[in-house]
């Protein structure tokens, strides 16, 4: 493993940083306010952000997440991770600048990989061009979101149409989106992981009823985390994405890279928090000297530096593993980073808040907003507890299989690998 970026990737990273410094951060607050005020049905982005997006596209800083060279620059997951981290310094809006925001990124990836030519023409092309936004509709309020085998929303094939019924929530980004990718039960009697399929649902389809944007940490504006009732919602049969019953396999294709992106953005948020912590410590004077001279503050800064770098290296390793051996081989590392990065960013931002004192609790700095945004990461794409559970199960099974092989005289490796 060598995480030194190639000259091309290093240059691309510098271009992204320069673009953000020149075009985005001077108006960051205004853009965040405009996202809340202007995004609405038929309005995917506010006017001020649309202008910056157009400039980013003109400069070739567009769809950087797509590993397929037909649609993007063809970066590996770990190479894109380095750039994605910089977008995490403002995780709500900065990814939108480059058309690299979730859930569009994951939806574009699975449309590219599993979509029909007609589906790609109808939804993937305008998503890649940045003309529309999309949302992903899986979680349901009445069953545990951490166990998708419990999904209750259904789609029944009636002639040449799917008829969808069910209640979904935390359909992130539904306000202003043109299409939802809904994971629904199409084969209720099939084995647990073969019951569900993914279906593309235009948000203007009759029966797609957006009930509300769910308030999250006191926020319910902008693209939203929405509650949606599908009520006899009819869409053509050929809006099925991939194979019938293949919803879980497609979800795994979507979630692997998505978790890498979440973690790298979290590292970027933590880096911004640490930077602000250090500057505050240098500038603020109390009890006869700058905060930077106080041992408690020094400990917070040192611990944050170590934790950020540990999380970054583990995340890049997971991305490298996915690049070199595939998503399945990287499952253990991806579960590990999902827990590590999500907890690290909360700890670092909490320390930054503490060093800023009362100011850190206000929205006069970005810290409180970063903290509110980041808290969801311990739940999004799988809660900490589930990732720890599967980590433990895989470790236990690995050693059980090794002991069985040894007892049968079939052990091929004398010593077990130390990183998985």
C-alpha positions in Angstrom: 0.0 0.0 0.0 1.2 3.4 -1.0 -1.2 6.3 -0.5 1.0 8.9 -2.2 -1.2 10.3 -4.9 -0.1 10.3 -8.5 0.9 13.7 -9.9 -2.5 13.8 -11.7 -4.5 13.1 -8.5 -2.3 15.6 -6.5 -3.0 18.3 -9.1 -6.7 17.5 -9.1 -6.8 17.8 -5.3 -5.1 21.2 -5.4 -7.6 22.3 -8.1 -10.5 21.3 -5.9 -9.1 23.1 -2.9 -8.4 26.2 -4.9 -11.9 26.2 -6.4 -13.4 25.9 -2.9 -11.3 28.7 -1.5 -12.0 31.0 -4.4 -15.7 30.3 -5.2 -17.3 28.5 -2.3 -16.0 29.3 1.2 -16.4 33.1 0.8 -20.2 32.5 0.3 -20.6 29.3 2.2 -23.2 30.7 4.7 -25.2 32.3 1.9 -25.3 29.0 0.0 -26.4 27.0 3.0 -29.2 29.5 3.7 -30.3 29.4 0.0 -30.4 25.6 0.0 -32.9 25.8 2.9 -34.9 28.6 1.4 -35.0 27.8 -2.3 -35.0 24.0 -2.8 -38.5 22.8 -3.5 -40.3 20.5 -5.9 -38.9 21.3 -9.3 -36.0 23.3 -7.9 -33.1 20.9 -7.2 -30.5 23.6 -6.3 -30.6 27.2 -5.3 -29.6 29.9 -7.8 -26.3 30.9 -6.2 -25.1 27.2 -5.9 -26.2 26.5 -9.5 -23.9 29.3 -10.8 -20.9 27.8 -8.9 -21.8 24.3 -10.1 -21.8 25.5 -13.7 -18.3 26.9 -13.2 -17.0 23.7 -11.6 -18.3 21.7 -14.5 -16.7 24.1 -17.0 -13.4 23.5 -15.2 -13.7 19.7 -15.3 -14.3 19.3 -11.6 -17.3 17.2 -12.1 -18.5 13.6 -11.2 -15.2 12.9 -9.6 -16.6 10.0 -7.7 -17.4 7.8 -10.7 -14.8 5.1 -11.2 -16.1 4.3 -14.7 -14.2 6.4 -17.2 -17.3 6.6 -19.3 -18.9 8.9 -16.7 -16.0 10.4 -14.7 -12.3 10.7 -14.3 -11.9 7.0 -13.4 -10.3 7.5 -10.0 -9.9 4.5 -7.7 -11.8 4.6 -4.5 -8.8 5.6 -2.4 -7.8 8.3 -4.9 -11.3 9.8 -4.8 -11.2 9.5 -1.0 -8.4 12.0 -0.8 -10.5 14.5 -2.7 -13.8 13.6 -1.0 -12.1 14.5 2.3 -11.7 18.1 1.2 -15.4 18.3 0.3 -16.1 17.1 3.9 -14.9 20.5 5.2 -18.5 21.7 4.4 -20.3 18.4 4.0 -23.8 19.7 3.1 -23.0 21.9 0.2 -19.4 21.4 -1.0 -20.1 17.9 -2.5 -23.0 19.5 -4.4 -20.6 21.9 -6.0 -18.9 19.1 -7.9 -22.0 16.9 -8.4 -20.6 14.5 -5.8 -23.3 14.6 -3.1 -25.2 11.7 -1.6 -27.6 10.1 -2.3 -27.1 11.0 -6.0 -23.6 9.5 -6.0 -24.8 6.0 -5.0 -27.9 6.2 -7.2 -25.7 7.1 -10.2 -23.4 4.2 -9.5 -26.1 1.6 -9.4 -27.9 3.1 -12.4 -24.6 2.9 -14.3 -24.0 -0.7 -13.2 -27.5 -2.1 -13.2 -29.7 0.2 -15.2 -31.1 -0.5 -18.6 -30.2 1.7 -21.6 -33.6 3.4 -21.3 -33.1 4.0 -17.5 -29.7 5.4 -18.1 -31.0 7.8 -20.7 -33.9 8.9 -18.6 -32.2 9.3 -15.2 -28.5 8.7 -15.3 -27.6 11.2 -18.0 -29.5 14.1 -16.4 -28.0 13.2 -13.0 -24.5 13.1 -14.5 -25.1 16.4 -16.2 -26.4 17.9 -12.9 -29.9 18.8 -14.3 -31.8 16.8 -11.7 -31.4 15.3 -8.2 -32.5 11.9 -6.9 -33.3 10.2 -3.6 -33.1 6.7 -2.1 -36.2 5.3 -0.4 -35.4 2.3 1.8 -35.8 3.0 5.5 -39.3 2.5 7.1 -40.5 3.9 10.4 -42.4 0.7 11.5 -39.5 -1.7 11.3 -35.8 -1.6 12.3 -33.9 0.2 9.6 -30.8 -1.8 10.6 -32.4 -5.0 9.4 -33.6 -4.6 5.8 -35.0 -8.1 5.8 -37.9 -6.7 7.8 -39.0 -4.2 5.0 -42.8 -4.1 4.6 -43.4 -1.8 1.6 -44.5 -3.9 -1.3 -44.6 -3.8 -5.1 -47.1 -6.1 -6.9 -46.9 -6.6 -10.6 -50.2 -5.8 -12.2 -50.0 -6.4 -16.0 -47.2 -4.1 -17.2 -47.1 -2.0 -14.1 -45.7 -2.2 -10.5 -48.2 -1.1 -7.9 -46.3 0.1 -4.8 -47.7 0.5 -1.3 -45.9 1.3 1.9 -44.6 4.0 4.2 -41.0 5.1 4.0 -39.1 7.8 5.9 -35.5 9.2 5.9 -35.8 9.3 2.2 -32.9 11.8 2.1 -33.1 14.5 -0.5 -36.6 13.9 -1.7 -37.5 17.6 -1.8 -36.6 18.8 -5.2 -35.7 15.3 -6.5 -37.1 14.0 -9.8 -36.7 10.3 -9.1 -36.6 7.9 -6.1 -35.0 4.5 -6.1 -37.3 2.5 -3.8 -36.4 -0.8 -2.2 -39.6 -2.8 -1.8 -40.7 -6.3 -1.3 -41.6 -8.0 -4.7 -41.3 -11.6 -3.7 -42.6 -12.0 -0.1 -42.2 -15.8 0.0 -38.6 -15.8 -1.2 -35.6 -16.3 1.2 -34.9 -13.3 3.3 -32.3 -11.7 1.0 -34.2 -12.4 -2.2 -37.5 -10.8 -1.2 -36.8 -7.2 -2.2 -36.2 -5.3 -5.5 -35.3 -1.8 -6.4 -37.7 0.2 -8.5 -37.2 3.7 -10.0 -40.2 5.9 -9.1 -40.6 9.4 -10.5 -41.6 11.7 -7.7 -44.5 13.1 -9.7 -46.0 9.7 -10.1 -49.6 9.5 -8.7 -49.5 7.8 -5.3 -46.0 9.1 -4.5 -47.1 11.2 -1.5 -44.5 13.3 0.3 -45.9 13.7 3.8 -43.2 15.9 5.4 -39.6 16.6 5.8 -38.7 14.9 9.2 -37.1 17.4 11.6 -33.6 16.2 12.3 -31.6 18.0 15.0 -34.2 20.8 14.7 -33.8 21.1 10.9 -36.4 20.3 8.3 -35.5 22.6 5.4 -33.8 22.1 2.1 -33.7 18.7 0.4 -34.9 17.1 3.7 -35.1 13.6 5.2 -38.6 12.9 4.1 -41.5 10.7 5.1 -43.2 9.3 2.0 -46.4 7.2 1.6 -46.6 5.1 -1.5 -50.3 4.6 -2.1 -51.2 2.5 -5.1 -48.3 4.2 -6.8 -48.1 2.8 -10.3 -45.0 2.8 -12.5 -44.1 0.8 -15.6 -42.7 -2.7 -15.1 -39.5 -1.8 -16.9 -38.7 0.7 -14.1 -37.4 -2.3 -12.2 -33.6 -1.7 -11.5 -31.6 -4.8 -12.1 -33.0 -8.2 -11.5 -36.2 -8.9 -9.6 -35.3 -10.0 -6.1 -31.8 -8.4 -6.5 -32.4 -5.5 -4.2 -30.0 -6.6 -1.5 -27.1 -7.3 -3.9 -27.6 -3.9 -5.5 -27.7 -2.2 -2.1 -24.4 -3.7 -1.2 -22.9 -2.4 -4.5 -24.2 1.0 -3.5 -23.2 1.0 0.2 -19.6 0.0 -0.1 -18.3 3.1 -1.9 -20.9 5.2 -0.1 -19.5 4.3 3.3 -16.0 5.2 2.1 -17.4 8.6 1.0 -19.1 9.2 4.3 -16.0 8.4 6.2 -13.7 10.6 4.1 -16.1 13.5 4.4 -16.1 13.0 8.2 -12.3 13.2 8.2 -12.5 16.4 6.3 -15.0 17.8 8.9 -12.7 16.7 11.7 -9.7 18.4 10.0 -11.6 21.7 9.8 -12.6 21.3 13.5 -9.0 20.7 14.5 -7.8 23.7 12.4 -10.3 25.9 14.1 -9.3 24.5 17.5 -5.6 25.3 16.9 -6.3 28.8 15.7 -8.6 29.5 18.7 -6.0 28.2 21.1 -3.3 30.5 19.6 -5.5 33.6 19.7 -7.6 33.3 22.9 -5.9 34.5 26.1 -7.1 33.3 29.6 -5.4 33.1 33.0 -2.3 34.8 32.0 -1.6 33.3 28.6 -2.9 31.8 25.4 -5.1 28.6 25.5 -2.3 27.0 23.5 -0.1 26.9 26.6 -2.7 25.0 28.7 -2.0 21.3 29.1 -5.7 20.3 28.7 -6.0 22.1 25.4 -2.7 20.6 24.2 -4.0 17.1 25.0 -7.2 17.8 23.0 -5.2 18.9 20.0 -2.7 16.0 20.2 -5.4 13.4 20.7 -7.4 14.8 17.8 -4.4 14.8 15.4 -3.7 11.2 16.3 -7.3 10.1 15.9 -7.8 11.8 12.6 -4.7 10.3 11.1 -5.6 6.8 12.4 -9.1 7.1 10.9 -7.7 8.3 7.6 -5.3 5.5 7.2 -7.9 2.8 8.1 -10.3 4.4 5.6 -7.8 4.5 2.8 -6.9 0.9 3.6 -10.5 -0.1 3.2 -10.8 1.8 0.0 -7.5 0.2 -1.3 -8.9 -3.2 -0.3 -12.0 -2.6 -2.3 -10.0 -1.4 -5.3 -7.7 -4.4 -5.3 -9.8 -7.3 -4.0 -13.4 -6.2 -4.5 -16.2 -5.0 -2.3 -16.9 -8.4 -0.6 -13.2 -8.8 0.4 -13.3 -5.3 1.9 -16.4 -5.8 4.0 -14.6 -6.2 7.3 -12.5 -3.1 6.8 -15.5 -1.1 5.6 -17.5 -2.0 8.8 -14.5 -1.0 10.9 -14.0 2.4 9.3 -17.8 3.2 9.5 -17.6 2.9 13.3 -14.2 4.5 13.7 -14.7 7.6 11.5 -18.2 8.3 12.7 -17.1 8.3 16.3 -13.9 10.2 15.7 -15.5 13.1 14.0 -17.9 13.6 16.9 -15.1 13.5 19.5 -12.9 16.0 17.5 -15.8 18.4 16.9 -16.8 18.2 20.6 -13.2 19.1 21.6 -13.3 22.0 19.1 -16.6 23.2 20.6 -15.1 23.0 24.1 -12.0 25.0 23.2 -14.2 27.7 21.7 -16.2 28.0 24.9 -19.7 29.5 24.5 -18.9 30.6 21.0 -18.6 26.9 20.0 -22.2 26.3 20.8 -23.4 29.0 18.5 -23.8 29.1 14.7 -21.3 32.0 14.5 -18.7 29.4 13.7 -19.3 26.2 11.5 -18.5 23.8 14.4 -22.0 23.4 15.8 -23.5 22.8 12.3 -20.7 20.3 11.5 -21.5 18.5 14.8 -25.2 18.4 14.1 -24.6 17.1 10.5 -22.1 14.5 11.6 -24.1 12.9 14.3 -26.2 11.0 11.8 -23.1 9.1 10.6 -23.3 6.8 13.6 -26.7 5.6 12.1 -26.6 6.3 8.4 -25.6 3.2 6.3 -25.8 1.0 9.3 -25.6 1.9 13.0 -22.4 1.4 15.0 -23.9 -1.6 16.8 -24.7 -3.5 13.6 -21.2 -2.9 12.2 -19.6 -4.1 15.4 -21.9 -7.2 15.4 -20.9 -8.2 11.9 -17.3 -7.5 12.6 -17.4 -9.8 15.6 -19.3 -12.5 13.8 -16.8 -12.5 10.9 -13.8 -12.6 13.3 -15.3 -15.5 15.3 -16.2 -17.4 12.1 -12.7 -16.8 10.7 -11.1 -18.5 13.6 -13.7 -21.2 13.8 -13.0 -22.1 10.2 -9.3 -22.0 10.8 -9.6 -24.4 13.8 -11.8 -26.8 11.7 -9.2 -26.8 8.9 -6.4 -27.4 11.3 -8.3 -30.3 12.9 -8.9 -31.8 9.5 -5.3 -31.4 8.4 -6.3 -29.0 5.7 -4.8 -25.7 6.9 -3.1 -24.0 4.0 -1.6 -21.0 5.9 0.6 -21.6 8.9 -0.1 -18.1 10.3 -3.3 -16.2 9.9 -3.3 -12.7 8.2 -3.3 -9.8 10.6 -5.3 -7.3 8.5 -8.5 -8.4 6.9 
